[in-house]
Amino acid sequence: MRPPGFPHTPLSWLLLAPAVFAGCGQGPQYKAEPDKAAAVIEAALAAWKEGKSCDDLRKLSPPIHVADERWHGGATITSYTIGAGKPFGPSTRFDVTLEGPPPIGTKQATYTVSTQPAISIALGD
């Protein structure tokens, strides 16, 4: 015995299926924005060189979120060289050479920059 109101025919199931599965779609599809990402990494590294903190960048509008334990830990840089960006899913990756006093010295680093839905930079080396 079926509960009252339970669909009895295949046609009923076909009509009900879109309502049941309506919430199962994919979210927004973000694409890499290499030019915007290049401007973001340039601005962030310039700010680091000027002595600004990750917290300073987070207070910008729009905020830039940085995940780099050396920068968060107070390390400083005196120069940097940014390589060409390479799309990496919805983000862009940059190989960067950092120079500064210890603990930085001369370091090769890879940063992943996302511009959507929020602006973020993550150290990936």
Secondary structure, DSSP 4 states (H G I P E B T S, - for coil): -PPTT---SHHHHHHHHHHHHGGGS--------HHHHHHHHHHHHHHHHTT--HHHHHTSSS-EEEE-HHHHTT---SEEEE---EEETTEEEEEEEEEETTTTEEEEEEEEEE-SSSEEEEE--
